[in-house]
Amino acid sequence: MRVSFLVYGVLYVVVEIVGAQIEAIGWPQLTALDIATAVANACLTVAVGIAVLVGADVGGRRWHRSMLAWREERARLTAESWDEPGTITVSSWRPEPLALPAGRSFDPAPGGDYAVPSRGRPFPEGPGRLL
């Protein structure tokens, strides 16, 4: 019974589209090509309508399946989260590590601040260019 209503609806739409196009042309100027054009336009309209309905149906079914899978995954993850044990804190039995020993103290070099060259005069004091 559902199919019969669907077929009746499709035929009604085709007849209405064909009638509207023939009325726009006018009966005196009507040719066979005009009738064929009107029928082709009506069939194209019906085909596009059916394609939209089928696409919506397929998309709805796919979305429904993906939502079911998502809900099952959420339920599984929720069940697994209850099974996991909580964190257990344990105090360490090891003693604290010893602090690092202090380094040797910094003592200035004996004998002054500047090193004396091992060869030659210590500092040139003669005439010439001094740095």
Residue frames relative to the residue before (quaternion, step in Angstrom):
aa qw qx qy qz dx dy dz
M 1.0000 0.0000 0.0000 0.0000 0.00 0.00 0.00
R 0.6293 0.5382 -0.3340 0.4503 3.55 1.04 -0.74
V 0.6483 0.5187 -0.3137 0.4607 3.58 1.01 -0.82
S 0.6426 0.5259 -0.3380 0.4429 3.60 0.96 -0.77
F 0.6411 0.4997 -0.3344 0.4770 3.61 0.99 -0.70
L 0.6366 0.5322 -0.3227 0.4553 3.56 1.03 -0.77
V 0.6627 0.4894 -0.3025 0.4794 3.60 0.92 -0.89
Y 0.6402 0.5155 -0.3251 0.4676 3.59 0.95 -0.83
G 0.6587 0.5114 -0.3124 0.4549 3.60 0.94 -0.82
V 0.6542 0.5048 -0.3150 0.4668 3.58 0.96 -0.83
L 0.6654 0.4892 -0.3093 0.4714 3.60 0.89 -0.85
Y 0.6255 0.5351 -0.3386 0.4558 3.58 1.01 -0.75
V 0.6549 0.4989 -0.3136 0.4731 3.60 0.95 -0.85
V 0.6449 0.5169 -0.3275 0.4580 3.61 0.93 -0.84
V 0.6751 0.4854 -0.3027 0.4658 3.61 0.85 -0.94
E 0.6544 0.5104 -0.3232 0.4548 3.61 0.93 -0.78
I 0.6648 0.4889 -0.3136 0.4699 3.61 0.92 -0.83
V 0.6492 0.5008 -0.3196 0.4750 3.59 0.94 -0.86
G 0.6651 0.5066 -0.3078 0.4541 3.60 0.90 -0.88
A 0.6548 0.5084 -0.3245 0.4555 3.60 0.95 -0.79
Q 0.6763 0.4774 -0.3075 0.4692 3.61 0.95 -0.78
I 0.6416 0.5041 -0.3338 0.4720 3.62 1.00 -0.73
E 0.6467 0.5108 -0.3238 0.4648 3.59 0.98 -0.77
A 0.6343 0.5269 -0.3371 0.4542 3.60 1.05 -0.68
I 0.6639 0.4869 -0.3043 0.4792 3.59 1.07 -0.70
G 0.3798 -0.7097 0.5008 0.3182 3.57 0.88 -0.94
W 0.5569 -0.6580 0.4031 0.3072 3.57 -0.99 0.86
P 0.6718 0.5076 -0.3537 0.4072 3.66 0.79 -0.72
Q 0.7470 0.3879 -0.2276 0.4896 3.64 1.00 -0.70
L 0.4156 0.7468 -0.4425 0.2716 3.62 1.23 0.09
T 0.0447 -0.7801 0.6240 0.0069 3.59 -0.95 0.96
A 0.6788 -0.4790 0.3608 0.4238 3.55 -1.32 0.16
L 0.6160 0.5496 -0.3433 0.4479 3.59 1.09 -0.67
D 0.6312 0.5258 -0.3319 0.4637 3.60 1.04 -0.70
I 0.6498 0.5027 -0.3159 0.4747 3.58 1.00 -0.80
A 0.6514 0.5075 -0.3161 0.4672 3.60 0.96 -0.85
T 0.6353 0.5194 -0.3249 0.4702 3.60 1.02 -0.76
A 0.6589 0.5079 -0.3097 0.4604 3.59 0.94 -0.85
V 0.6605 0.4917 -0.3090 0.4759 3.60 0.96 -0.84
A 0.6484 0.5127 -0.3223 0.4612 3.61 0.97 -0.83
N 0.6530 0.5032 -0.3151 0.4702 3.60 0.96 -0.81
A 0.6469 0.5119 -0.3204 0.4656 3.59 1.00 -0.80
C 0.6637 0.4928 -0.3087 0.4704 3.60 0.94 -0.85
L 0.6290 0.5244 -0.3345 0.4663 3.59 1.04 -0.72
T 0.6409 0.5202 -0.3203 0.4648 3.57 0.99 -0.82
V 0.6617 0.4922 -0.3024 0.4779 3.57 0.94 -0.87
A 0.6545 0.5145 -0.3219 0.4509 3.61 0.93 -0.84
V 0.6529 0.4947 -0.3181 0.4773 3.60 0.96 -0.81
G 0.6403 0.5230 -0.3236 0.4601 3.59 0.99 -0.78
I 0.6576 0.4925 -0.3065 0.4807 3.58 0.95 -0.86
A 0.6402 0.5255 -0.3310 0.4521 3.61 0.97 -0.81
V 0.6436 0.5074 -0.3260 0.4712 3.60 0.98 -0.78
L 0.6664 0.4987 -0.3070 0.4615 3.60 0.92 -0.86
V 0.6633 0.4892 -0.3106 0.4735 3.60 0.92 -0.86
G 0.6438 0.5200 -0.3218 0.4600 3.60 0.98 -0.80
A 0.6519 0.4977 -0.3153 0.4774 3.57 0.98 -0.80
D 0.6478 0.5154 -0.3211 0.4601 3.59 1.00 -0.79
V 0.6713 0.4837 -0.2999 0.4748 3.60 0.88 -0.92
G 0.6579 0.5054 -0.3104 0.4642 3.59 0.94 -0.84
G 0.6500 0.5172 -0.3145 0.4595 3.57 1.00 -0.79
R 0.6603 0.4940 -0.3117 0.4720 3.58 0.94 -0.82
R 0.6585 0.5018 -0.3154 0.4638 3.58 0.94 -0.84
W 0.6430 0.5131 -0.3191 0.4706 3.57 0.98 -0.83
H 0.6377 0.5307 -0.3262 0.4532 3.57 1.00 -0.84
R 0.6584 0.4997 -0.3090 0.4705 3.60 0.95 -0.87
S 0.6653 0.4929 -0.3148 0.4640 3.60 0.93 -0.83
M 0.6358 0.5113 -0.3363 0.4704 3.60 1.04 -0.66
L 0.6299 0.5171 -0.3413 0.4683 3.61 1.01 -0.72
A 0.6574 0.4987 -0.3107 0.4719 3.58 0.94 -0.87
W 0.6448 0.5185 -0.3231 0.4593 3.59 0.99 -0.80
R 0.6618 0.4981 -0.3090 0.4675 3.60 0.95 -0.84
E 0.6378 0.5155 -0.3292 0.4681 3.59 1.01 -0.78
E 0.6540 0.5057 -0.3153 0.4661 3.59 0.96 -0.83
R 0.6455 0.5110 -0.3215 0.4677 3.59 0.97 -0.83
A 0.6512 0.5047 -0.3203 0.4676 3.60 0.99 -0.82
R 0.6478 0.5147 -0.3178 0.4632 3.59 1.00 -0.82
L 0.6704 0.4901 -0.3010 0.4688 3.59 0.92 -0.86
T 0.6321 0.5189 -0.3341 0.4687 3.57 1.04 -0.71
A 0.6546 0.5018 -0.3137 0.4704 3.59 0.97 -0.83
E 0.6619 0.5001 -0.3094 0.4648 3.61 0.99 -0.78
S 0.6386 0.5372 -0.3471 0.4280 3.58 0.99 -0.70
W 0.6446 0.4994 -0.3308 0.4751 3.62 1.12 -0.53
D 0.6518 0.5334 -0.3175 0.4357 3.59 1.12 -0.57
E 0.5946 0.5892 -0.3735 0.3999 3.60 1.12 -0.51
P 0.4188 -0.6983 0.5091 0.2790 3.61 -0.89 0.84
G 0.5368 -0.6260 0.4622 0.3261 3.53 -1.18 0.56
T 0.6457 -0.5085 0.3934 0.4120 3.55 -1.28 0.12
I 0.2056 -0.7669 0.5992 0.1029 3.56 -0.91 0.95
T 0.2097 -0.7796 0.5779 0.1198 3.58 -0.74 1.04
V 0.0702 -0.7853 0.6151 -0.0075 3.56 -0.90 1.00
S 0.3589 -0.7175 0.5467 0.2398 3.57 -0.88 0.90
S 0.4982 -0.6808 0.4562 0.2830 3.55 -1.02 0.80
W 0.3544 -0.7342 0.5406 0.2077 3.60 -1.04 0.76
R 0.5626 0.6030 -0.3888 0.4107 3.58 1.24 -0.19
P 0.4663 -0.6578 0.4976 0.3197 3.59 -1.07 0.64
E 0.6408 -0.5078 0.4026 0.4116 3.53 -1.28 0.32
P 0.4887 -0.6435 0.4779 0.3445 3.65 -0.97 0.65
L 0.5384 -0.6274 0.4603 0.3234 3.54 -1.12 0.71
A 0.5373 -0.6145 0.4689 0.3375 3.53 -1.16 0.63
L 0.5563 -0.5996 0.4543 0.3530 3.56 -1.14 0.57
P 0.4932 -0.6531 0.4694 0.3316 3.62 -1.01 0.71
A 0.5550 -0.6076 0.4525 0.3436 3.53 -1.18 0.59
G 0.4876 -0.6583 0.4912 0.2960 3.58 -1.10 0.68
R 0.6295 -0.5233 0.3768 0.4336 3.58 -1.23 0.20
S 0.5371 -0.6337 0.4558 0.3197 3.49 -1.13 0.70
F 0.4751 -0.6708 0.4947 0.2822 3.56 -1.13 0.62
D 0.0545 -0.7789 0.6247 -0.0020 3.56 -0.69 1.15
P 0.4723 -0.6642 0.4812 0.3229 3.59 -0.91 0.78
A 0.5920 -0.5810 0.4247 0.3628 3.56 -1.17 0.63
P 0.4588 -0.6856 0.4775 0.3026 3.61 -0.91 0.83
G 0.7472 0.4216 -0.2907 0.4236 3.54 -1.08 0.64
G 0.7401 -0.4209 0.2453 0.4635 3.65 1.02 0.27
D 0.6556 -0.5511 0.3759 0.3538 3.46 -1.39 0.01
Y 0.7628 0.3478 -0.1908 0.5106 3.60 1.07 -0.64
A 0.3945 -0.6931 0.5476 0.2531 3.55 -1.10 0.69
V 0.3576 -0.7241 0.5529 0.2051 3.55 -1.03 0.83
P 0.4879 -0.6569 0.4721 0.3279 3.63 -0.87 0.86
S 0.5033 -0.6797 0.4470 0.2912 3.57 -1.02 0.79
R 0.7739 0.2427 -0.1472 0.5662 3.65 1.07 -0.54
G 0.7844 0.3227 -0.2361 0.4741 3.53 -1.11 0.56
R 0.6993 -0.4402 0.3407 0.4484 3.48 -1.32 -0.12
P 0.5761 -0.6200 0.3951 0.3574 3.55 -1.00 0.68
F 0.7915 -0.0650 0.0585 0.6049 3.60 0.80 -0.93
P 0.3990 -0.7192 0.4993 0.2724 3.62 -0.72 0.92
E 0.0731 -0.8086 0.5838 0.0094 3.52 -0.68 1.11
G 0.4861 0.6876 -0.4255 0.3315 3.57 1.26 -0.02
P 0.6903 -0.4533 0.3415 0.4487 3.52 -1.35 -0.01
G 0.5008 0.6273 -0.4932 0.3352 3.51 -1.13 0.61
R 0.6954 -0.4672 0.3484 0.4204 3.46 -1.25 -0.22
L 0.1413 -0.7933 0.5893 0.0589 3.57 -0.71 1.05
L 0.3675 -0.7332 0.5291 0.2178 3.48 -1.02 0.72
